[in-house]
Amino acid sequence: MVKNDVVDFGFGKDHFNEYLIYKRGEGGEDIDGWTVEDLQAVIAEYNHYYGGGEAAPEETYDNPDET
């Protein structure tokens, strides 16, 4: 799921991990701690904010709630 919806779509894996940490705090990048439904929702949210077919910049991380 994550590989198909994030990595294969062209997004940076490290940026997505940072987003998971932002959403869940320390350890949030461990997807074993997420339910399938929550993971699907956060992937959809990530794609909404950082989508567009281009890889998310690795060095930039903006809080989408503040933009």
Rosetta constraint file for C-alpha pairs under 8 A:
AtomPair CA 1 CA 5 HARMONIC 5.95 0.50
AtomPair CA 2 CA 6 HARMONIC 5.48 0.50
AtomPair CA 2 CA 7 HARMONIC 6.96 0.50
AtomPair CA 2 CA 43 HARMONIC 7.48 0.50
AtomPair CA 3 CA 7 HARMONIC 4.84 0.50
AtomPair CA 3 CA 8 HARMONIC 5.83 0.50
AtomPair CA 4 CA 8 HARMONIC 5.14 0.50
AtomPair CA 4 CA 9 HARMONIC 6.72 0.50
AtomPair CA 5 CA 9 HARMONIC 5.95 0.50
AtomPair CA 5 CA 43 HARMONIC 7.11 0.50
AtomPair CA 6 CA 10 HARMONIC 6.66 0.50
AtomPair CA 6 CA 11 HARMONIC 5.46 0.50
AtomPair CA 6 CA 12 HARMONIC 7.64 0.50
AtomPair CA 6 CA 13 HARMONIC 7.35 0.50
AtomPair CA 6 CA 16 HARMONIC 7.65 0.50
AtomPair CA 6 CA 43 HARMONIC 7.31 0.50
AtomPair CA 6 CA 47 HARMONIC 7.75 0.50
AtomPair CA 7 CA 11 HARMONIC 5.25 0.50
AtomPair CA 7 CA 12 HARMONIC 6.38 0.50
AtomPair CA 7 CA 13 HARMONIC 6.00 0.50
AtomPair CA 9 CA 53 HARMONIC 7.03 0.50
AtomPair CA 10 CA 53 HARMONIC 6.74 0.50
AtomPair CA 10 CA 54 HARMONIC 6.28 0.50
AtomPair CA 10 CA 55 HARMONIC 5.00 0.50
AtomPair CA 11 CA 15 HARMONIC 7.67 0.50
AtomPair CA 11 CA 16 HARMONIC 7.44 0.50
AtomPair CA 11 CA 54 HARMONIC 6.87 0.50
AtomPair CA 11 CA 55 HARMONIC 4.13 0.50
AtomPair CA 11 CA 56 HARMONIC 5.38 0.50
AtomPair CA 12 CA 16 HARMONIC 6.33 0.50
AtomPair CA 12 CA 55 HARMONIC 5.82 0.50
AtomPair CA 12 CA 56 HARMONIC 5.83 0.50
AtomPair CA 12 CA 57 HARMONIC 7.30 0.50
AtomPair CA 12 CA 58 HARMONIC 6.56 0.50
AtomPair CA 13 CA 17 HARMONIC 6.20 0.50
AtomPair CA 14 CA 18 HARMONIC 6.29 0.50
AtomPair CA 14 CA 58 HARMONIC 6.84 0.50
AtomPair CA 15 CA 19 HARMONIC 6.32 0.50
AtomPair CA 15 CA 56 HARMONIC 6.77 0.50
AtomPair CA 15 CA 57 HARMONIC 7.28 0.50
AtomPair CA 15 CA 58 HARMONIC 5.48 0.50
AtomPair CA 15 CA 61 HARMONIC 7.41 0.50
AtomPair CA 16 CA 20 HARMONIC 6.32 0.50
AtomPair CA 16 CA 46 HARMONIC 7.67 0.50
AtomPair CA 17 CA 21 HARMONIC 6.32 0.50
AtomPair CA 17 CA 28 HARMONIC 7.72 0.50
AtomPair CA 17 CA 29 HARMONIC 5.03 0.50
AtomPair CA 18 CA 22 HARMONIC 6.14 0.50
AtomPair CA 18 CA 29 HARMONIC 7.21 0.50
AtomPair CA 18 CA 61 HARMONIC 7.92 0.50
AtomPair CA 19 CA 23 HARMONIC 6.21 0.50
AtomPair CA 19 CA 46 HARMONIC 7.65 0.50
AtomPair CA 20 CA 24 HARMONIC 6.06 0.50
AtomPair CA 20 CA 25 HARMONIC 7.61 0.50
AtomPair CA 20 CA 28 HARMONIC 5.11 0.50
AtomPair CA 20 CA 29 HARMONIC 5.15 0.50
AtomPair CA 20 CA 42 HARMONIC 7.83 0.50
AtomPair CA 21 CA 25 HARMONIC 4.64 0.50
AtomPair CA 21 CA 26 HARMONIC 5.65 0.50
AtomPair CA 21 CA 27 HARMONIC 6.39 0.50
AtomPair CA 21 CA 28 HARMONIC 4.33 0.50
AtomPair CA 21 CA 29 HARMONIC 5.58 0.50
AtomPair CA 22 CA 28 HARMONIC 7.56 0.50
AtomPair CA 23 CA 28 HARMONIC 7.08 0.50
AtomPair CA 24 CA 28 HARMONIC 4.75 0.50
AtomPair CA 28 CA 33 HARMONIC 7.52 0.50
AtomPair CA 30 CA 34 HARMONIC 7.75 0.50
AtomPair CA 31 CA 39 HARMONIC 7.55 0.50
AtomPair CA 34 CA 38 HARMONIC 6.13 0.50
AtomPair CA 34 CA 39 HARMONIC 5.94 0.50
AtomPair CA 35 CA 39 HARMONIC 6.09 0.50
AtomPair CA 36 CA 40 HARMONIC 6.08 0.50
AtomPair CA 37 CA 41 HARMONIC 6.22 0.50
AtomPair CA 38 CA 42 HARMONIC 6.19 0.50
AtomPair CA 39 CA 43 HARMONIC 6.09 0.50
AtomPair CA 40 CA 44 HARMONIC 6.20 0.50
AtomPair CA 41 CA 45 HARMONIC 6.15 0.50
AtomPair CA 42 CA 46 HARMONIC 5.96 0.50
AtomPair CA 43 CA 47 HARMONIC 6.06 0.50
AtomPair CA 44 CA 48 HARMONIC 6.10 0.50
AtomPair CA 45 CA 49 HARMONIC 6.35 0.50
AtomPair CA 46 CA 50 HARMONIC 5.82 0.50
AtomPair CA 46 CA 51 HARMONIC 7.34 0.50
AtomPair CA 47 CA 51 HARMONIC 4.49 0.50
AtomPair CA 47 CA 52 HARMONIC 8.00 0.50
AtomPair CA 49 CA 64 HARMONIC 6.63 0.50
AtomPair CA 50 CA 56 HARMONIC 6.15 0.50
AtomPair CA 51 CA 56 HARMONIC 7.89 0.50
AtomPair CA 57 CA 61 HARMONIC 7.74 0.50
AtomPair CA 62 CA 66 HARMONIC 7.95 0.50
AtomPair CA 62 CA 67 HARMONIC 7.99 0.50
AtomPair CA 63 CA 67 HARMONIC 7.03 0.50
